[in-house]
């Protein structure tokens, strides 16, 4: 009997734009894949620490950020390149399957500037879990609310 030796963790997300204060969908992006970082006290290392009983760091996804930097994500990242919208709150979280979580973030019209956004990251407290470039870049227009659906999948590889 062969035991699977690798575990694969992947995240992806998409943005949906609504007429502010309504549920009228204006547009949505395709799914965008991201990098779950691996460095001391960030990303996948947080899982290792919790498995070892080290509870100094939160493992719960607590917020997201958006920025306007276009530097490619790397395992050594600890934050976005240039944060424009900080502390994006979670609207909903769901265990979709035993190996998939869905986290939905909400950004109101007044929280996000009307501009281009090039990077997105999710955080466990103050620690970066995952980061990516938003490709193609998104532009928030006046009178738009934004939701971000983020999924994390874990599987034996």
Contact map, one row per residue, 1 for C-alpha under 8 A:
1110000000000000000000000000000000000000000000000000000000000000000000000000000000000000000000000000000000000000000000000000000000000000000000000000000000000
1111000000000000000000000000000000000000000000000000000000000000000000000000000000000000000000000000000000000000000000000000000000000000000000000000000000000
1111100000000000000000000000000000000000000000000000000000000000000000000000000000000000000000000000000000000000000000000000000000000000000000000000000000000
0111110000000000000000000000000000000000000000000000000000000000000000000000000000000000000000000000000000000000000000000000000000000000000000000000000000011
0011111000000000000000000000000000000000000000000000000000000000000000000000000000000000000000000000000000000000000000000000000000000000000000000000000000011
0001111100000000000000000000000000000000000000000000000000000000000000000000000000000000000000000000000000000000000000000000000000000000000000000000000000011
0000111110000000000000000000000000000000000000000000000000000000000000000000000000000000000000000000000000000000000000000000000000000000000000000000000001111
0000011111000000000000000000000000000000000000000000000000000000000000000000000000000000000000000000000000000000000000000000000000000000000000000000000011111
0000001111100000000000000000000000010000000000000000000000000000000000000000000000000000000000000000000000000000000000000000000000000000000000000000000111100
0000000111110000000000000000000011110000000000000000000000000000000000000000000000000000000000000000000000000000000000000000000000000000000000000000000111000
0000000011111000000000000000000011110000000000000000000000000000000000000000000000000000000000000000000000000000000000000000000001000000000000000000011110000
0000000001111100000000000000001111000000000000000000000000000000000000000000000000000000000000000000000000000000000000000000000000000000000000000000011100000
0000000000111110000000000000001111000000000000000000000000000000000000000000000000000000000000000000000000000000000000000000000000000000000000000001111000000
0000000000011111000000000001111100000000000000000000000000000000000000000000000000000000000000000000000000000000000000000000000000000000000000000001110000000
0000000000001111100000000001110000000000000000000000000000000000000000000000000000000000000000000000000000000000000000000000000000000000000000000111100000000
0000000000000111110000001111100000000000000000000000000000000000000000000000000000000000000000000000000000000000000000000000000000000000000000000111000000000
0000000000000011111000001111000000000000000000000000000000000000000000000000000000000000000000000000000000000000000000000000000000000000000000011110000000000
0000000000000001111111111110000000000000000000000000000000000000000000000000000000000000000000000000000000000000000000000000000000000000000000011100000000000
0000000000000000111111111100000000000000000000000000000000000000000000000000000000000000000000000000000000000000000000000000000000000000000000111000000000000
0000000000000000011111000000000000000000000000000000000000000000000000000000000000000000000000000000000000011000000000000000000000000000000000111000000000000
0000000000000000011111100000000000000000000000000000000000000000000000000000000000000000000000000000000000000000000000000000000000000000000000001000000000000
0000000000000000011111110000000000000000000000000000000000000000000000000000000000000000000000000000000000000000000000000000000000000000000000000000000000000
0000000000000000011011111000000000000000000000000000000000000000000000000000000000000000000000000000000000000000000000000000000000000000000000000000000000000
0000000000000000011001111100000000000000000000000000000000000000000000000000000000000000000000000000000000000000000000000000000000000000000000000000000000000
0000000000000001111000111111000000000000000000000000000000000000000000000000000000000000000000000000000000000000000000000000000000000000000000000000000000000
0000000000000001111000011111000000000000000000000000000000000000000000000000000000000000000000000000000000000000000000000000000000000000000000000000000000000
0000000000000001110000001111100000000000000000000000000000000000000000000000000000000000000000000000000000000000000000000000000000000000000000000000000000000
0000000000000111100000001111110000000000000000000000000000000000000000000000000000000000000000000000000000000000000000000000000000000000000000000000000000000
0000000000000111000000000011111000000000000000000000000000000000000000000000000000000000000000000000000000000000000000000000000000000000000000000000000000000
0000000000000110000000000001111100000000000000000000000000000000000000000000000000000000000000000000000000000000000000000000000000000000000000000000000000000
0000000000011100000000000000111110000000000000000000000000000000000000000000000000000000000000000000000000000000000000000000000000000000000000000000000000000
0000000000011100000000000000011111000000000000000000000000000000000000000000000000000000000000000000000000000000000000000000000000000110000000000000000000000
0000000001111000000000000000001111100000000000000000000000000000000000000000000000000000000000000000000000000000000000000000000000010000000000000000000000000
0000000001111000000000000000000111110000000000000000000000000000000000000000000000000000000000000000000000000000000000000000000001111000000000000000000000000
0000000001100000000000000000000011111000000000000000000000000000000000001110000000000000000000000000000000000000000000000000000001110000000000000000000000000
0000000011100000000000000000000001111100001100000000000000000000000000000010000000000000000000000000000000000000000000000000000011100000000000000000000000000
0000000000000000000000000000000000111110011100000000000000000000000000000111100000000000000000000000000000000000000000000000000111100000000000000000000000000
0000000000000000000000000000000000011111011110000000000000000000000000000011000000000000000000000000000000000000000000000000000000000000000000000000000000000
0000000000000000000000000000000000001111111110000000000000000000000000000011100000000000000000000000000000000000000000000000000000000000000000000000000000000
0000000000000000000000000000000000000111110010000000000000000000000000000000000000000000000000000000000000000000000000000000000000000000000000000000000000000
0000000000000000000000000000000000000011111011000000000010000000000000000000000000000000000000000000000000000000000000000000001000000000000000000000000000000
0000000000000000000000000000000000001111111111000000000000000000000000000000010000000000000000000000000000000000000000000000001110000000000000000000000000000
0000000000000000000000000000000000011110111111100000000000000000000000000000000000000000000000000000000000000000000000000000001111000000000000000000000000000
0000000000000000000000000000000000011110011111110000000000000000000000000000000000000000000000000000000000000000000000000000000010000000000000000000000000000
0000000000000000000000000000000000000111111111111000000000000000000000000000000000000000000000000000000000000000000000000000000000000000000000000000000000000
0000000000000000000000000000000000000000111111111100000011100000000000000000000000000000000000000000000000000000000000000000000000000000000000000000000000000
0000000000000000000000000000000000000000001111111110000000100000000000000000000000000000000000000000000000000000000000000000000000000000000000000000000000000
0000000000000000000000000000000000000000000111111111000000000000000000000000000000000000000000000000000000000000000000000000000000000000000000000000000000000
0000000000000000000000000000000000000000000011111111111000000000000000000000000000000000000000000000000000000000000000000000000000000000000000000000000000000
0000000000000000000000000000000000000000000001111111111010100000000000000000000000000000000000000000000000000000000000000000000000000000000000000000000000000
0000000000000000000000000000000000000000000000111111110000000000000000000000000000000000000000000000000000000000000000000000000000000000000000000000000000000
0000000000000000000000000000000000000000000000011111110000000000000000000000000000000000000000000000000000000000000000000000000000000000000000000000000000000
0000000000000000000000000000000000000000000000001111111000000000000000000000000000000000000000000000000000000000000000000000000000000000000000000000000000000
0000000000000000000000000000000000000000000000001111111110000000000000000000000000000000000000000000000000000000000000000000000000000000000000000000000000000
0000000000000000000000000000000000000000000000001100111111000000000000000000000000000000000000000000000000000000000000000000000000000000000000000000000000000
0000000000000000000000000000000000000000000000000000011111000000000000000000000000000000000000000000000000000000000000000000000000000000000000000000000000000
0000000000000000000000000000000000000000100001000100011111100000000000000000000000000000000000000000000000000000000000000001101000000000000000000000000000000
0000000000000000000000000000000000000000000001000000001111110000000000000000000000000000000000000000000000000000000000000001100000000000000000000000000000000
0000000000000000000000000000000000000000000001100100000011111000000000000000000000000000000000000000000000000000000000000001100000000000000000000000000000000
0000000000000000000000000000000000000000000000000000000001111100000000000000000000000000000000000000000000000000000000000001100000000000000000000000000000000
0000000000000000000000000000000000000000000000000000000000111110000000000000000000000000000000000000000000000000000000000111100010000000000000000000000000000
0000000000000000000000000000000000000000000000000000000000011111000000000000000000000000110000000000000000000000000000000111100000000000000000000000000000000
0000000000000000000000000000000000000000000000000000000000001111100000000000000000000011110000000000000010000000000000000111100000000000000000000000000000000
0000000000000000000000000000000000000000000000000000000000000111110000000000000000000111100000000000000010000000000000011110000000000000000000000000000000000
0000000000000000000000000000000000000000000000000000000000000011111000000000000100111111000000000000000000000000000000011100000000000000000000000000000000000
0000000000000000000000000000000000000000000000000000000000000001111100000000000100111100000000000000000000000000000011111000000000000000000000000000000000000
0000000000000000000000000000000000000000000000000000000000000000111110000000000111111000000000000000000000000000000011110000000000000000000000000000000000000
0000000000000000000000000000000000000000000000000000000000000000011111000000000011110000000000000000000000000000000111100000000000000000000000000000000000000
0000000000000000000000000000000000000000000000000000000000000000001111100000000111000000000000000000000000000000000001100000000000000000000000000000000000000
0000000000000000000000000000000000000000000000000000000000000000000111110000000010000000000000000000000000000000000001100000000000001000000000000000000000000
0000000000000000000000000000000000000000000000000000000000000000000011111000000010000000000000000000000000000000000000000000000000001000000000000000000000000
0000000000000000000000000000000000000000000000000000000000000000000001111100000000000000000000000000000000000000000000000000000000011000000000000000000000000
0000000000000000000000000000000000100000000000000000000000000000000000111110100000000000000000000000000000000000000000000000000000111000000000000000000000000
0000000000000000000000000000000000101000000000000000000000000000000000011111100000000000000000000000000000000000000000000000000000000000000000000000000000000
0000000000000000000000000000000000111110000000000000000000000000000000001111100000000000000000000000000000000000000000000000000000000000000000000000000000000
0000000000000000000000000000000000001110000000000000000000000000000000000111110000000000000000000000000000000000000000000000000000000000000000000000000000000
0000000000000000000000000000000000001010000000000000000000000000000000001111111100000000000000000000000000000000000000000000000100100000000000000000000000000
0000000000000000000000000000000000000000010000000000000000000000000000000001111100000000000000000000000000000000000000000000001100000000000000000000000000000
0000000000000000000000000000000000000000000000000000000000000000000000000000111110000000000000000000000000000000000000001000001100100000000000000000000000000
0000000000000000000000000000000000000000000000000000000000000000111010000000111111100000000000000000000000000000000000111000000000100000000000000000000000000
0000000000000000000000000000000000000000000000000000000000000000001111100000001111100000000000000000000000000000000000100000000000000000000000000000000000000
0000000000000000000000000000000000000000000000000000000000000000001110000000000111110000000000000000000000000000000000000000000000000000000000000000000000000
0000000000000000000000000000000000000000000000000000000000000000111100000000000111111100000000000000000000000000000000000000000000000000000000000000000000000
0000000000000000000000000000000000000000000000000000000000000000111100000000000001111100000000000000000000000000000000000000000000000000000000000000000000000
0000000000000000000000000000000000000000000000000000000000000000111000000000000000111111000000000000000000000011000000000000000000000000000000000000000000000
0000000000000000000000000000000000000000000000000000000000000001110000000000000000111111000000000000000000000000000000000000000000000000000000000000000000000
0000000000000000000000000000000000000000000000000000000000000011100000000000000000001111100000000000000000000000000000000000000000000000000000000000000000000
0000000000000000000000000000000000000000000000000000000000000011100000000000000000001111110000000000000011100000000000000000000000000000000000000000000000000
0000000000000000000000000000000000000000000000000000000000000111000000000000000000000011111000000000000011100000000000000000000000000000000000000000000000000
0000000000000000000000000000000000000000000000000000000000000110000000000000000000000001111110000000001111000000000000000000000000000000000000000000000000000
0000000000000000000000000000000000000000000000000000000000000000000000000000000000000000111110000000001111000000000000000000000000000000000000000000000000000
0000000000000000000000000000000000000000000000000000000000000000000000000000000000000000011111000000001110000000000000000000000000000000000000000000000000000
0000000000000000000000000000000000000000000000000000000000000000000000000000000000000000011111100000111100000000000000000000000000000000000000000000000000000
0000000000000000000000000000000000000000000000000000000000000000000000000000000000000000000111110000111000000000000000000000000000000000000000000000000000000
0000000000000000000000000000000000000000000000000000000000000000000000000000000000000000000011111101110000000000000000000000000000000000000000000000000000000
0000000000000000000000000000000000000000000000000000000000000000000000000000000000000000000001111111110000000000000000000000000000000000000000000000000000000
0000000000000000000000000000000000000000000000000000000000000000000000000000000000000000000000111111100000000000000000000000000000000000000000000000000000000
0000000000000000000000000000000000000000000000000000000000000000000000000000000000000000000000111111000000000000000000000000000000000000000000000000000000000
0000000000000000000000000000000000000000000000000000000000000000000000000000000000000000000000011111100000000000000000000000000000000000000000000000000011100
0000000000000000000000000000000000000000000000000000000000000000000000000000000000000000000000111111110000000000000000000000000000000000000000000000001111000
0000000000000000000000000000000000000000000000000000000000000000000000000000000000000000000011111011111000000000000000000000000000000000000000000000001110000
0000000000000000000000000000000000000000000000000000000000000000000000000000000000000000000011110001111100000000000000000000000000000000000000000000111100000
0000000000000000000000000000000000000000000000000000000000000000000000000000000000000000011111000000111110000000000000000000000000000000000000000000111000000
0000000000000000000000000000000000000000000000000000000000000000000000000000000000000000011110000000011111000000000000000000000000000000000000000011110000000
0000000000000000000000000000000000000000000000000000000000000011000000000000000000000001111100000000001111100000000000000000000000000000000000000011110000000
0000000000000000000000000000000000000000000000000000000000000000000000000000000000000001111000000000000111110000000000000000000000000000000000001111000000000
0000000000000000000000000000000000000000000000000000000000000000000000000000000000000001100000000000000011111011000000000000000000000000000000001110000000000
0000000000000000000100000000000000000000000000000000000000000000000000000000000000000000000000000000000001111111000000000000000000000000000000011100000000000
0000000000000000000100000000000000000000000000000000000000000000000000000000000000000000000000000000000000111111100000000000000000000000000001111100000000000
0000000000000000000000000000000000000000000000000000000000000000000000000000000000000000000000000000000000011111100000000000000000000000000000000000000000000
0000000000000000000000000000000000000000000000000000000000000000000000000000000000001000000000000000000000111111100000000000000000000000000000000000000000000
0000000000000000000000000000000000000000000000000000000000000000000000000000000000001000000000000000000000111111110000000000000000000000000100000000000000000
0000000000000000000000000000000000000000000000000000000000000000000000000000000000000000000000000000000000001111111000000000000000000000000100000000000000000
0000000000000000000000000000000000000000000000000000000000000000000000000000000000000000000000000000000000000001111100000000000000000000001111000000000000000
0000000000000000000000000000000000000000000000000000000000000000000000000000000000000000000000000000000000000000111110000000000000000000001110000000000000000
0000000000000000000000000000000000000000000000000000000000000000000100000000000000000000000000000000000000000000011111000000000000000000111100000000000000000
0000000000000000000000000000000000000000000000000000000000000000011100000000000000000000000000000000000000000000001111100000000000000100111100000000000000000
0000000000000000000000000000000000000000000000000000000000000000011111000000000000000000000000000000000000000000000111110000000000001111110000000000000000000
0000000000000000000000000000000000000000000000000000000000000000011111000000000110000000000000000000000000000000000011111000000000111100000000000000000000000
0000000000000000000000000000000000000000000000000000000000000001111000000000000100000000000000000000000000000000000001111100000000111100000000000000000000000
0000000000000000000000000000000000000000000000000000000000000001110000000000001100000000000000000000000000000000000000111110000111110000000000000000000000000
0000000000000000000000000000000000000000000000000000000000001111100000000000000000000000000000000000000000000000000000011111000111100000000000000000000000000
0000000000000000000000000000000000000000000000000000000000001111000000000000000000000000000000000000000000000000000000001111111111000000000000000000000000000
0000000000000000000000000000000000000000000000000000000011111110000000000000000000000000000000000000000000000000000000000111111110000000000000000000000000000
0000000000000000000000000000000000000000000000000000000011111110000000000000000000000000000000000000000000000000000000000011111000000000000000000000000000000
0000000000000000000000000000000000000000000000000000000000000000000000000000000000000000000000000000000000000000000000000011111100000000000000000000000000000
0000000000000000000000000000000000000000111000000000000010000000000000000000011000000000000000000000000000000000000000000011111110000000000000000000000000000
0000000000000000000000000000000000001000011000000000000000000000000000000000111000000000000000000000000000000000000000001111011111100000000000000000000000000
0000000000000000000000000000000000011000011100000000000000001000000000000000000000000000000000000000000000000000000000001111001111100000000000000000000000000
0000000000100000000000000000000001111000001000000000000000000000000000000000000000000000000000000000000000000000000000001110000111110000000000000000000000000
0000000000000000000000000000000001111000000000000000000000000000000000001000101100000000000000000000000000000000000000111100000111111000000000000000000000000
0000000000000000000000000000000011100000000000000000000000000000000000011000000000000000000000000000000000000000000000111000000001111100000000000000000000000
0000000000000000000000000000000001000000000000000000000000000000000001111000000000000000000000000000000000000000000001110000000000111110100000000000000000000
0000000000000000000000000000000100000000000000000000000000000000000000000000000000000000000000000000000000000000000011110000000000011111110000000000000000000
0000000000000000000000000000000100000000000000000000000000000000000000000000000000000000000000000000000000000000000001000000000000001111110000000000000000000
0000000000000000000000000000000000000000000000000000000000000000000000000000000000000000000000000000000000000000000001000000000000000111110000000000000000000
0000000000000000000000000000000000000000000000000000000000000000000000000000000000000000000000000000000000000000000111000000000000001111111000000000000000000
0000000000000000000000000000000000000000000000000000000000000000000000000000000000000000000000000000000000000000000111000000000000000111111100000000000000000
0000000000000000000000000000000000000000000000000000000000000000000000000000000000000000000000000000000000000000011110000000000000000000111110000000000000000
0000000000000000000000000000000000000000000000000000000000000000000000000000000000000000000000000000000000000001111110000000000000000000011111010000000000000
0000000000000000000000000000000000000000000000000000000000000000000000000000000000000000000000000000000000000000011000000000000000000000001111110000000000000
0000000000000000000000000000000000000000000000000000000000000000000000000000000000000000000000000000000000001000010000000000000000000000000111110000000000000
0000000000000000001100000000000000000000000000000000000000000000000000000000000000000000000000000000000000001000000000000000000000000000000011111000000000000
0000000000000000111100000000000000000000000000000000000000000000000000000000000000000000000000000000000000011000000000000000000000000000000111111100000000000
0000000000000000111110000000000000000000000000000000000000000000000000000000000000000000000000000000000001111000000000000000000000000000000000111110000000000
0000000000000011110000000000000000000000000000000000000000000000000000000000000000000000000000000000000001111000000000000000000000000000000000011111000000000
0000000000000011100000000000000000000000000000000000000000000000000000000000000000000000000000000000000111100000000000000000000000000000000000001111100000000
0000000000001111000000000000000000000000000000000000000000000000000000000000000000000000000000000000000111000000000000000000000000000000000000000111110000000
0000000000001110000000000000000000000000000000000000000000000000000000000000000000000000000000000000011110000000000000000000000000000000000000000011111000000
0000000000111100000000000000000000000000000000000000000000000000000000000000000000000000000000000000011110000000000000000000000000000000000000000001111100000
0000000000111000000000000000000000000000000000000000000000000000000000000000000000000000000000000001111000000000000000000000000000000000000000000000111110000
0000000011110000000000000000000000000000000000000000000000000000000000000000000000000000000000000001110000000000000000000000000000000000000000000000011111000
0000000111100000000000000000000000000000000000000000000000000000000000000000000000000000000000000011100000000000000000000000000000000000000000000000001111100
0000001111000000000000000000000000000000000000000000000000000000000000000000000000000000000000000011000000000000000000000000000000000000000000000000000111110
0000001110000000000000000000000000000000000000000000000000000000000000000000000000000000000000000010000000000000000000000000000000000000000000000000000011111
0001111100000000000000000000000000000000000000000000000000000000000000000000000000000000000000000000000000000000000000000000000000000000000000000000000001111
0001111100000000000000000000000000000000000000000000000000000000000000000000000000000000000000000000000000000000000000000000000000000000000000000000000000111
